[in-house]
Amino acid sequence: MRIRMPNDSKTYRMVPAWFFQGKEQLMLKGSDEPIDNPRNFDGLYPYLVINAVDGSIIDPSLGY
């Protein structure tokens, strides 16, 4: 995964990573219809990124 380096918005590092993604759906108990969710879109949402070398958690929006 390409991760931005801290304090430098133009420099990136390639890091081997486990990338977990999925979809989410809000449901009320006892209802069969999902509730409209502002984050609900057709693609997958990234839930967790783990550095495959040292096991640290990576937040791609903040950098490495």
C-alpha positions as CSV (number, residue, x, y, z in Angstrom):
1,M,0.0,0.0,0.0
2,R,1.2,3.5,-0.8
3,I,1.4,5.5,2.5
4,R,2.1,9.2,2.7
5,M,5.1,10.1,4.9
6,P,4.4,12.3,7.9
7,N,5.2,16.0,7.5
8,D,5.7,15.7,3.8
9,S,2.6,15.6,1.6
10,K,4.7,14.8,-1.6
11,T,6.6,11.7,-0.3
12,Y,5.2,8.2,-0.1
13,R,6.4,4.8,0.9
14,M,5.3,1.4,-0.3
15,V,4.4,-0.8,2.7
16,P,3.2,-4.4,2.5
17,A,-0.2,-4.4,4.3
18,W,-3.3,-6.3,5.0
19,F,-6.3,-4.3,3.9
20,F,-9.7,-5.2,5.3
21,Q,-12.8,-3.7,3.6
22,G,-16.5,-4.3,3.6
23,K,-19.9,-2.7,3.4
24,E,-22.1,-1.5,6.2
25,Q,-25.9,-1.3,6.5
26,L,-27.9,0.3,9.3
27,M,-31.0,-1.7,10.4
28,L,-33.5,-1.1,13.1
29,K,-34.3,-4.1,15.3
30,G,-37.4,-5.8,14.0
31,S,-37.3,-4.0,10.6
32,D,-36.4,-5.6,7.2
33,E,-35.6,-2.3,5.5
34,P,-32.2,-0.6,5.9
35,I,-31.9,3.0,7.0
36,D,-30.4,5.6,4.7
37,N,-26.7,6.0,5.6
38,P,-24.6,8.9,4.4
39,R,-21.6,6.5,4.0
40,N,-23.7,4.0,2.1
41,F,-22.4,3.7,-1.4
42,D,-22.0,0.9,-4.0
43,G,-18.3,0.3,-3.3
44,L,-16.4,-1.2,-0.4
45,Y,-15.4,0.8,2.7
46,P,-11.8,0.4,4.2
47,Y,-12.2,-0.7,7.8
48,L,-8.7,-1.7,8.8
49,V,-5.2,-1.5,7.4
50,I,-2.4,-3.4,9.1
51,N,1.3,-3.2,8.4
52,A,2.3,-6.7,7.3
53,V,5.9,-6.3,8.5
54,D,5.4,-5.1,12.1
55,G,1.7,-5.4,12.8
56,S,1.1,-1.7,13.4
57,I,-2.2,-0.1,12.5
58,I,-2.0,2.2,9.5
59,D,-4.4,5.2,9.0
60,P,-3.9,6.0,5.3
61,S,-5.5,9.4,5.7
62,L,-2.9,10.5,8.3
63,G,0.2,8.9,6.8
64,Y,2.7,6.4,8.1
